[in-house]
Amino acid sequence: MLAPLLALAVLAPQWGMTGHRAAGTVTWELLSPRARIVANALLQATGPEDASVWADEVRPRRPETAPLHYVNIRIRATQFIPERDCREGCVVTAIDSFAAIVADARRPEAERGEALRFLMHFVQDMHQPLHVGENGDLGGNRVAVTIDGASSNLHRVWDTDIFRGLNDAELAERVRRRIATMDREAVAKGTTLDWAWESHALSRDVAYQLPADAKLTPSYLARARDIGEERLAKAAIRLAALIERAVGARGSATGDRSTSGAGASPAAR
């Protein structure tokens, strides 16, 4: 049913509360018991759902973190150039930085816990296509669209509108079903930049492929929801792998996730 998609959405933060919270729930289910114990200790009394949205809640009083929620790679770009795309910091470098802090047992637990909250949110953000690819329009925020006659903008559509009508538990169940069809080990491979390029390709090839009248069709919205659920599933798998690696629960079996080769072109997929 597409009816829930056709309602006017209020402006919401990245993936909306529902997307972030659902991804947080499923990530915790994927963790090994040891990793979950360590991660829970770092989050203290905060559950993974609330921890997943914390970075948005503190953003107004921590304005220096605002650029870390996204990376501005123009949709026709073929390389990630930090001096151009990440001048004030960005989600690509933030993920690696906060993962390193979580992994550093010499740091205070409060600092590591804050880093884990940022890591959770930013991994989820980076899997939203319009948090990576953009077309000089603030990642689609300046692209006006209509859904069944109601006004919205392209970024909001991909953040929130596609999940209208689903609560946290319902979306989490959809994400679980997606994960059940995936090769988790294969999904967890690659670098942070590899994962960003996936989102970039989807922004270019799907999100920005709009009808001339900017009236989003049921088929566009259905595809967007399908992609959104898949991206949340991959975010959960990859975040779980990062946490496992950071707390030493499974060593380095999933490989190096740094942005090594930052100027490289996207890997073949």
Secondary structure, DSSP 4 states (H G I P E B T S, - for coil): --GGGGSPPPP-STTHHHHHHHHHHHHHHHS-HHHHHHHHHHHTT--HHHHHHHHHHHGGG-GGGGGGG---EETT--S--HHHH-TT--HHHHHHHHHHHHH-TTS-HHHHHHHHHHHHHHHHHHTSGGGTEESSSTTTTT-EEEETTEEEEHHHHHHTGGGTT--HHHHHHHHHHHHHTS-HHHHH-S-HHHHHHHHHHHIIIIIT---TT-B--HHHHHHHHHHHHHHHHHHHHHHHHHHHHHHTSSTTTT---S--STTPPPPP-
